[in-house]
Structures are given as C-alpha cells and as structure tokens.
Amino acid sequence: MGTIEPGKRADFVVLDADPLADPAHYRQLTSVVKDGVAIDLARLPEHPVYTAGTPVPGGRAAAVG
C-alpha cells in the first residue's frame, strides 16, 4: 500500500459499487489508472484475455501456445 500524490505512479481502479458486498461489482468500473496514466475504458477489450491456468467460463483452464 502507499499514497496517491503528485509525482508518484499508481495502478488502481475506481468502482461504482462495493466489491466486498458482491464480487460482481468488480465489473462496474468508473476508471482505471496504470503507471499513473488514466486508461480509456472505451478502448479496453470487450472480452477479457485469460492467462495460462486461469479459470475461464465453462470450467476449463486457459491454455497458452
């Protein structure tokens, strides 16, 4: 953990709802900051990219290669 202040780089997301109340709230993004730069949410992929070993819809693990 750290602080958010001028001159520091940060990676964080801002959500519209409490993810502790319902994990589905993680999909309610307001903004994303990566390396101190705001990300254009409209340019994010519609379908997430899964990495090796990550569960994907349907119960299988993502494969790489």
C-alpha positions in Angstrom: 0.0 0.0 0.0 1.1 3.6 -0.4 -0.2 7.0 -1.1 -1.6 8.8 -4.2 0.1 12.1 -4.7 1.7 14.2 -7.4 4.8 12.8 -8.8 4.0 9.2 -7.9 3.0 6.4 -10.3 -0.1 4.4 -9.5 -2.1 1.4 -10.6 -5.6 1.4 -9.4 -9.3 1.1 -10.3 -12.3 3.1 -9.2 -15.6 1.1 -8.9 -19.2 2.3 -8.8 -20.1 -0.3 -6.1 -18.7 -2.2 -3.2 -16.9 -5.4 -4.4 -17.0 -6.8 -0.8 -20.8 -6.7 -0.9 -20.9 -8.6 -4.2 -17.9 -9.7 -6.3 -19.9 -8.9 -9.5 -19.3 -5.2 -8.6 -15.8 -5.6 -10.0 -17.3 -5.2 -13.4 -18.7 -1.7 -12.5 -15.5 0.2 -13.4 -15.5 4.0 -13.3 -11.8 4.5 -14.1 -8.5 2.6 -14.4 -5.1 4.1 -13.9 -2.0 2.2 -14.9 1.5 3.6 -14.3 -0.1 6.9 -13.4 -1.9 7.2 -16.7 -5.7 7.1 -17.0 -6.9 4.4 -19.3 -9.7 5.0 -21.8 -12.3 2.4 -20.8 -13.9 2.5 -24.2 -10.7 1.1 -25.7 -10.5 -1.9 -23.4 -11.3 -5.3 -25.0 -14.9 -6.4 -24.7 -13.7 -10.0 -23.9 -11.0 -10.4 -21.3 -7.7 -12.1 -22.1 -7.1 -15.1 -20.0 -3.6 -16.3 -19.0 -2.4 -19.9 -18.5 -4.0 -21.7 -15.6 -6.7 -19.1 -15.1 -10.3 -20.5 -14.9 -12.4 -19.4 -17.9 -16.2 -19.6 -18.3 -17.1 -23.2 -18.9 -14.8 -24.5 -16.2 -11.6 -25.1 -18.2 -8.2 -23.5 -17.6 -6.8 -21.2 -20.3 -4.1 -22.7 -22.5 -1.1 -20.9 -23.8 0.6 -21.9 -27.0 
